[in-house]
Amino acid sequence: MLRENDRTVARTGEPLHTQEKVVVRGRRATFRSSKFPLYDESGQIYAVCGVSTDITDVVEADRRKDEFIATLAHELRNPLAPIRTGTEILRRVGELPPAAARTRDMMERQLRHMVRLVDDLLDVSRVSRGKLELRMEPLTLAQVVDHALEASQPALDAAGHTLSVAMPHQAVHLRGDLTRLAQVVSNPVNNATKYTPPGGAIELSGTVEDGCAVLAVRDNGAGIAPAMLPNVFDLFVQAEGATLTGQGGLGIGLWLVRKLVEMHHGTIVADSAGLGQGSTFTVRLPLAPAA
């Protein structure tokens, strides 16, 4: 493997950044290696130089983290089923005193929030371990948006936000997993709902550019600090300050969205003029090949 990597650099003349797994004194080790060609005076490659850093401890820590997240998500999910059953029974027993009815409704809201958090944890575990499978099928952009807004509309209504949707008149054909692409759309919409003051304006627009479907979610909410923008898609990273709805998260939603977009061979970027200036999330997905 090491020699083949060297030969690749010597043959192509291009630098190579890769992980190399080797056995050193009977111990399995992982190295992060950067290799590049050296040229003589005539411009010919005469050697390959490389710098390798032992990252075995980092790789092992990542593996243990993935195992911990998977175990945590499954252990948290087990008690949610009987709690959900209990709240459903309370809803069917008939009219409750006002205080009890308010408590039941609060329990249902918090339970839905917990279910979303646990589902996100499970998705992180599946993606990290390469276990998340996409169910690819022919889709349209309108299908994805409609599916996403079904889940987001209640929160939008509760916050009193105005949502404007502008989609192309003609069908925009994609190939992807409907559930996962809807998640890609609903997460930025949900974030806009949480970080925009009550009565705010959220825009969802779709266009076609350079062989891609382009979907943008804009809001006039809290915005993103310039120092935060490069890290907004990192795992367990959250914007500074509390959400305006009081419904926080684990800082994994946008990480999941980026991974799902990449699994569909697309891209996502975030943009904001700064705190208090709103934000825009733009997703680009390749169009389905013509039949």
N, C-alpha and C positions, 0 to 999 in steps of 0.2 A: 504493500500500500504506500509506504513512504517513497519507495523508488518510483512508483507509478506517478505520484504527485510531482516528484522532481522532473520526470520525463515530460509531463504535461506542461510545466512551466518552460522547459527548454524548447519544446516543440512549438508552443503558441507565442512565447515571448510575453505572456500576460502574467501579472502577479496572481497569486492564489492564496485565499484565506480560508482555512478549513480546520476541522477538528480531526486529530489523528489518535486512534486508540492503539496502544502498544502494551507489551508486557515488559516491565523493568524489574529485574531481580526477583522474578516470580510474582510481582504485583501488577495488576491491571491498572493502567494509567491513561488519562486523557489529556492531550495537549492541544492548545489553541496555537496553530501554526500559520505564520505568514511567510510565503516563499516568493522570491522574485529573481529575475535573470540578471546576470552580470555580463557586460559587453566589453569586447576588446577594442582596440583603436580603429579597426576596420568595420566596426558595427556588428560583429558576429557574437553570438552568445557563446561564452566559453565556460560558464559555470552557473550553478544555481545556488543562491544563498537563502538561508531560512532562519527565522527566529521562532522558537517554540516556548510556550509558557505552560507549566503544569497546572491544569484546572480541575484535577480529579476531585478535590474537595468541593469545589463549586458544583460540579456535575452531580456528585452524591447528595449534596444539600438540596439541589433542585428535585432529585428523585424522591427524597424523603418528604419534601414539601408537597409534591404532587400526591404522594400516598396519604399524607395527613389531610389534605383538602378532600380527597375522595372519601376517606373514612369519616371525616367530620360531616360532610354533606349527607351521607347515608344515615349516620346516627341521628342527625337533626331531623331527617325526613320521617323516621319511624314514628315519633310521637305526634306528628302533624295530622296523620290520618284520623286517630281517635278524637283529636281536638276538633277537626272539621266535622266529624260525625256529631259531636256534642253540640256544636253551634247550629247544625241543621235540625237536630231534635228540638232545640230551643225555639227555632223559627216555626216549627210545626205544632207546638203545644197549644197554640192559640194566643189570644191577646195577653200581653204581659203588662205589668205596671210600667209607667213611663220611665222610671229610673232603670228598671231591669231591661226594658227594650233598648234604651240608649247604651247600656253596658253590652248587651248582645251585639248591637251594630258595631260598637267599637271593637269587640273581640273579632268579628268577621273581617273588618278592615285590616286589623293588625295581622290576622292569620293570612290574608291574601298577600300582605307585604312579606311575611316570613316565607311563604311558599315561593315568591319571586326570588328572594335572596338565596334560598336553598337550591332552586333550579339553576340560578346563575353559578353557584358553587359547583354543582354537578357538571355544568357545561365547561367550566374552567378545567375540571379534572379530566373530562373526556378529550378536550382539545389538547391539553398538555401531554396526555399519554397517547395521542393519535387515535383515540377511540371514537371520535365523533364522525359519523357517516352522514353524508348528504344524500337526500332522495331527489335526484335530479329529474326534472320534467320540463316540458315546454310551458312557459308562463308569459304573461304580459305585465308590464309595469303597473297598469291599473289594478290588476289582481293583487299584486304585492302591497300596494298602497291601501286598498280597501281592507285587506286582511289585517294590516298593521293598525289602521285607525279604529277598527272594531275594539281592540284592546285599549287604545289610548283615549278614546272619546270620553269615557266617564270621568277621568281625571281632568281633562280639558274643561268639561262642563262644570265640574266642582270648583275649579279655580276661576271660572268666569272669563277664560281666555277666548279670543277670537282666532279661529284657525281658517286661513285661506289656502285653498288647494288649487293649483294650476298644473294640469297635465296636458300632454300633447293630444290633439284631436284624433290622430291616427293611432292604431295599436302599436305599442313598442314591445317587440318580442324578445324575451330572455330565455335562458335555460338555467334553472337553478332549483333550490329547495325552497318551496313556498314558505314554510314555517320559519326557516332561518332567515330568509330575506325579509320577511315581515318583521322579524326581530331586529334586523339591521335598521329598518325605518322607524320602528316604534321606540327604540331606545333613545335616539336623539330627540324625538318628539316628547317623550316622557321627561328627559332632562330639561328641555325647554320649559315644560310645564312646571317643573320643580324650582327652576332658577329664574322664573319670570314673575314679577309682582302680579297680584290678582288683577284681572282685566287687561292683561297684556295681549300682544299681537304675535302670532306665530304663523310663518309662511312655509308651505311645503310645495315645491315646484319641481317639475320634471321637464327635461329637454333631451334632445339627441345631438351629440357632438362627436365627430371623428370616430364613428363606429361604436360609440358607447352611449348607454343610457346614463344621464346625469341627474341625480336627485339631490336637492339642496333643502336643508331645514334651517330656517332663519328665525331668530327671536329678538325681542328688544329688552331682554332681561339683564341678569347680573354680569354677563360678559366673562372673559377669561383674561387674567393677567398675562402680559407678554412672557414673563419668566415661566409661566405654567404651560404655555402652548406646546413646547416640544415634548412635554411629558404627559399630555392629556390622555393618551391611549395606553399608558403604562399600567401594569397590574397593580391594584390596591392604591391607586392615586386618585385623590378627590380634590375638587376645587376648594379653595379656602373659604371659610364661613359656612354657616348653616344653610340648608335649602329653605326656600320660602314656604314650602308646604309642611315642613317638619318630617318628611319622609326621606331619610337619608339612605345610604347604600353602603356597599363594601368597596366601592371603587374598582369594580371589575366589569361593569356593563360595557364601557367603551372599548376595553381590551377585547372582550368577546366580539363586539361588533367588527373591530379591525380584523380579527382572525377569521370571522365568517366571510367578510368581504374578500380577503385574500384567498380563502378557499374557493371563492367564485371567480378568481383571477381578476379582481377589481381593486380599487384603491379608495381610501377615505382620508380626508384632510379636515382640519379644524381651523377656523379663522375668527379673530375677534380684534376689534380696535382697542380693547382694554376693559378694565372693570367698569361696569355700568353702561357699556356700549353694545350689549347684545353679542351674539355669536352666530356663526354659520358652520354647519357640518355638510360637506359635499361628498357624495358617494358616486363613483363612476363604475359601471358594470358593463362588460362587453355584451353587445347585441348577439342574439342567437343567429347562427349562420342561416342564410336564406335557404328555404326548402328546395 
